[in-house]
Amino acid sequence: GSSLVAATLLIGFVDGVNPCSLWVLSMLLALVLHSGSRARILLVGTVFLTVTSALYGLYMLGAYSALDYADEASWIRLAVALVAGTFGVLHLKEYVTHRGLSLTIADERKPGLYRRMRGLARPERSLLAVVGGTVALAVGVSLAETPCTAGLPLLWTNMVSARDVPASGVAALFVLYLLVFLLDELIIFGIAVVTLRSAKLQERHGKILQLASGMLMVALAVTMLFAPHLLESLSGTSIVFGIAAVLVAAVLALDHIVSIHHAPTS
């Protein structure tokens, strides 16, 4: 009950601040703001968020249905935890270096995204063309960012399907997850509409977000593999999230100490 709600709120929030979707949304709004039209910003932002969240919801529903169908096969749950844990490790690697296998949107794909965004920002484009272009961009971005975001919803759907939750409860949890997932993007969007200014995601911020989501993925995956009973109570769930938060803080503190140590002295 309460442990699932708490896990939904926390996982949904951390999942929502993933650097892939935030980077794309902030860049999209920054470019559209050049039109100076609140109506156009509202249209592009609303269409983009609606399409990406709908596709994300379908992905989560598919994962839940598959796990619920395979309810008796414990090895599938172990496989999910291992896959999500691997995603988490790759996120942690991304905090240190971009070399090797990566789950983020590749640098070579970004110029193409920029071009398509700039096309949406041109004031002479009709609203119909803007809507069509935004839908196409949102679908492309959703496909590109799925590896970047897949780990946490996979772990969450694994948690939900492992518990005997009635269909109405599952539906309510799904709605809650998606609302919390969208919260940060809605804030960025709202600021852009009201102020006609856009908050861009800096690389440093993106790295910290990646560290946090990676650490949480690894913590949840390890817990599911070795101590799944912890996630059945609110206190146990809080301990797992607390450990992940402490580890993130420790890494950031160590990183800060190292950067001071290596800073050139005048």
C-alpha positions as CSV (number, residue, x, y, z in Angstrom):
1,G,0.0,0.0,0.0
2,S,1.8,3.0,1.4
3,S,5.3,1.7,0.4
4,L,4.1,1.4,-3.3
5,V,2.7,4.9,-3.3
6,A,6.0,6.3,-1.8
7,A,8.0,4.3,-4.3
8,T,5.8,5.6,-7.1
9,L,6.3,9.2,-6.1
10,L,10.0,8.9,-5.6
11,I,10.8,6.8,-8.7
12,G,8.4,8.8,-10.9
13,F,10.1,12.1,-9.8
14,V,13.7,10.8,-10.3
15,D,12.6,9.3,-13.7
16,G,11.0,12.7,-14.7
17,V,14.3,14.6,-14.2
18,N,16.2,12.4,-16.7
19,P,18.6,14.5,-18.7
20,C,17.5,13.2,-22.1
21,S,13.9,14.5,-22.1
22,L,14.7,17.7,-20.1
23,W,17.5,18.6,-22.5
24,V,15.2,18.1,-25.5
25,L,12.3,20.1,-24.0
26,S,14.5,23.0,-22.8
27,M,16.2,23.2,-26.2
28,L,12.9,23.0,-28.1
29,L,11.3,25.8,-26.0
30,A,14.5,27.9,-26.3
31,L,14.2,27.7,-30.1
32,V,10.4,28.3,-30.2
33,L,10.7,31.3,-27.9
34,H,12.4,33.1,-30.9
35,S,8.9,33.3,-32.4
36,G,7.9,35.5,-29.5
37,S,4.4,33.9,-29.6
38,R,2.9,32.5,-26.4
39,A,0.3,30.7,-28.5
40,R,3.0,28.9,-30.5
41,I,5.0,28.0,-27.4
42,L,1.9,26.7,-25.7
43,L,1.0,24.6,-28.8
44,V,4.5,23.1,-29.3
45,G,5.0,22.4,-25.6
46,T,1.6,20.8,-25.1
47,V,1.8,18.6,-28.2
48,F,5.4,17.6,-27.3
49,L,4.6,16.6,-23.7
50,T,1.3,14.9,-24.7
51,V,3.0,12.7,-27.3
52,T,6.1,11.8,-25.3
53,S,4.1,11.0,-22.1
54,A,1.6,8.9,-24.1
55,L,4.3,6.9,-25.7
56,Y,6.1,6.5,-22.3
57,G,2.8,5.4,-20.8
58,L,2.4,2.7,-23.5
59,Y,6.0,1.5,-22.9
60,M,5.3,1.2,-19.2
61,L,1.9,-0.6,-19.8
62,G,3.6,-3.0,-22.1
63,A,6.3,-3.8,-19.6
64,Y,3.7,-4.2,-16.8
65,S,1.5,-6.5,-19.0
66,A,4.5,-8.7,-19.9
67,L,5.7,-9.0,-16.2
68,D,2.1,-9.6,-15.0
69,Y,1.7,-12.4,-17.6
70,A,5.0,-14.0,-16.5
71,D,4.0,-13.7,-12.8
72,E,5.1,-17.2,-11.9
73,A,8.5,-17.0,-13.6
74,S,10.8,-15.7,-10.9
75,W,13.8,-15.8,-13.3
76,I,12.1,-13.1,-15.4
77,R,12.0,-10.8,-12.4
78,L,15.6,-11.5,-11.8
79,A,16.4,-10.8,-15.4
80,V,14.5,-7.4,-15.1
81,A,16.5,-6.5,-12.1
82,L,19.8,-7.4,-13.8
83,V,18.9,-5.4,-17.0
84,A,17.8,-2.3,-15.0
85,G,20.9,-2.6,-12.8
86,T,23.0,-2.7,-16.0
87,F,21.3,0.5,-17.2
88,G,22.0,2.0,-13.8
89,V,25.7,1.2,-14.0
90,L,25.9,2.7,-17.5
91,H,24.3,5.9,-16.1
92,L,26.9,6.0,-13.3
93,K,29.6,5.5,-16.0
94,E,28.2,8.4,-17.9
95,Y,28.8,10.7,-14.9
96,V,32.5,9.9,-15.1
97,T,33.1,9.6,-18.9
98,H,31.1,9.6,-22.2
99,R,33.5,7.0,-23.7
100,G,32.3,3.6,-24.5
101,L,28.7,2.3,-24.5
102,S,26.2,5.1,-23.7
103,L,22.4,5.4,-23.1
104,T,22.1,9.1,-23.7
105,I,21.2,10.8,-27.0
106,A,24.4,10.5,-29.1
107,D,26.2,13.7,-30.0
108,E,26.0,12.9,-33.7
109,R,22.2,12.8,-33.5
110,K,22.0,16.3,-31.9
111,P,22.7,18.4,-35.0
112,G,19.7,16.7,-36.7
113,L,17.5,17.4,-33.7
114,Y,18.6,21.1,-33.7
115,R,17.7,21.4,-37.4
116,R,14.3,20.0,-36.8
117,M,13.7,22.2,-33.8
118,R,14.8,25.3,-35.7
119,G,12.3,24.4,-38.4
120,L,9.5,24.4,-35.8
121,A,10.7,27.8,-34.6
122,R,10.3,29.6,-38.0
123,P,7.5,32.1,-37.6
124,E,6.3,31.6,-41.2
125,R,5.4,28.0,-40.6
126,S,1.6,27.3,-40.4
127,L,0.2,26.0,-37.1
128,L,-0.7,22.7,-38.8
129,A,2.9,22.2,-40.0
130,V,4.2,23.1,-36.5
131,V,1.9,20.5,-34.9
132,G,2.9,17.8,-37.4
133,G,6.6,18.6,-37.0
134,T,6.3,18.6,-33.2
135,V,4.6,15.2,-33.2
136,A,7.3,13.7,-35.5
137,L,10.0,15.2,-33.3
138,A,8.3,13.9,-30.1
139,V,8.1,10.4,-31.6
140,G,11.7,10.4,-32.7
141,V,12.9,11.7,-29.3
142,S,10.8,9.1,-27.5
143,L,12.5,6.3,-29.4
144,A,16.0,7.9,-29.0
145,E,15.6,8.4,-25.3
146,T,14.0,5.1,-24.3
147,P,17.4,3.5,-23.4
148,C,18.2,6.5,-21.3
149,T,14.9,6.2,-19.3
150,A,14.0,2.6,-19.5
151,G,15.5,1.3,-16.3
152,L,13.4,3.0,-13.6
153,P,9.9,2.3,-15.1
154,L,11.1,-1.2,-15.7
155,L,12.0,-1.6,-12.0
156,W,8.8,0.1,-10.9
157,T,6.5,-2.0,-13.1
158,N,8.4,-5.1,-11.7
159,M,7.5,-3.9,-8.2
160,V,3.8,-3.3,-9.0
161,S,3.3,-6.6,-10.8
162,A,5.0,-8.5,-8.0
163,R,2.3,-7.3,-5.6
164,D,-1.3,-8.3,-5.6
165,V,-2.7,-4.9,-6.6
166,P,-6.3,-4.8,-8.0
167,A,-6.7,-3.3,-11.5
168,S,-8.1,0.0,-10.2
169,G,-5.1,0.4,-7.9
170,V,-2.7,-0.3,-10.7
171,A,-4.5,2.3,-12.9
172,A,-4.3,4.9,-10.1
173,L,-0.5,4.2,-9.5
174,F,0.1,4.5,-13.3
175,V,-1.7,7.9,-13.3
176,L,0.3,9.0,-10.2
177,Y,3.6,8.0,-11.8
178,L,3.0,9.8,-15.0
179,L,1.8,13.0,-13.2
180,V,5.0,13.1,-11.0
181,F,7.1,12.1,-14.1
182,L,5.7,15.2,-16.0
183,L,5.9,17.6,-13.0
184,D,9.4,19.0,-13.7
185,E,8.8,19.3,-17.4
186,L,5.5,21.1,-16.8
187,I,7.4,23.6,-14.5
188,I,10.0,24.3,-17.2
189,F,7.2,24.7,-19.7
190,G,5.1,26.9,-17.5
191,I,8.1,29.2,-16.8
192,A,8.7,29.5,-20.5
193,V,5.1,30.4,-21.3
194,V,4.8,33.0,-18.5
195,T,8.2,34.6,-18.8
196,L,9.0,34.0,-22.5
197,R,12.4,32.7,-21.3
198,S,13.7,29.2,-21.3
199,A,15.8,27.4,-18.7
200,K,18.5,25.3,-20.5
201,L,19.9,22.2,-18.9
202,Q,23.6,22.7,-18.3
203,E,26.0,19.8,-18.8
204,R,26.9,19.8,-15.1
205,H,23.2,19.6,-14.0
206,G,22.7,16.8,-16.6
207,K,25.5,14.8,-15.1
208,I,24.2,15.1,-11.6
209,L,20.7,14.0,-12.7
210,Q,22.3,11.0,-14.4
211,L,24.3,10.1,-11.3
212,A,21.1,10.3,-9.2
213,S,19.0,8.1,-11.6
214,G,21.9,5.6,-12.0
215,M,22.4,5.3,-8.3
216,L,18.7,4.7,-7.7
217,M,18.5,2.1,-10.4
218,V,21.5,0.2,-9.0
219,A,20.1,0.4,-5.4
220,L,16.6,-0.8,-6.5
221,A,18.1,-3.6,-8.7
222,V,20.4,-4.9,-5.9
223,T,17.5,-4.7,-3.4
224,M,15.2,-6.7,-5.8
225,L,17.9,-9.3,-6.3
226,F,19.0,-9.8,-2.6
227,A,16.4,-8.3,-0.3
228,P,13.1,-7.8,-2.1
229,H,11.2,-7.9,1.2
230,L,12.6,-4.4,2.0
231,L,10.4,-2.9,-0.8
232,E,7.2,-4.3,0.8
233,S,7.2,-1.8,3.7
234,L,7.4,2.0,3.8
235,S,10.4,1.9,6.2
236,G,12.3,-0.6,4.0
237,T,11.6,1.5,0.8
238,S,12.7,4.7,2.7
239,I,16.0,2.9,3.7
240,V,16.7,1.9,0.0
241,F,16.1,5.5,-1.2
242,G,18.0,6.9,1.7
243,I,21.1,4.8,0.9
244,A,20.9,5.9,-2.8
245,A,20.7,9.6,-1.7
246,V,23.6,9.2,0.7
247,L,25.8,7.6,-2.0
248,V,25.0,10.3,-4.5
249,A,25.9,13.0,-1.9
250,A,29.1,11.1,-1.1
251,V,30.1,10.9,-4.8
252,L,29.4,14.6,-5.3
253,A,31.4,15.6,-2.2
254,L,34.3,13.4,-3.3
255,D,34.2,14.9,-6.8
256,H,34.2,18.4,-5.3
257,I,37.2,17.6,-3.1
258,V,39.1,16.1,-6.0
259,S,38.3,19.2,-8.2
260,I,39.6,21.5,-5.5
261,H,42.8,19.4,-5.1
262,H,43.5,19.5,-8.8
263,A,42.5,23.2,-9.3
264,P,45.5,25.4,-10.4
265,T,46.8,27.6,-7.6
266,S,47.5,31.2,-8.4
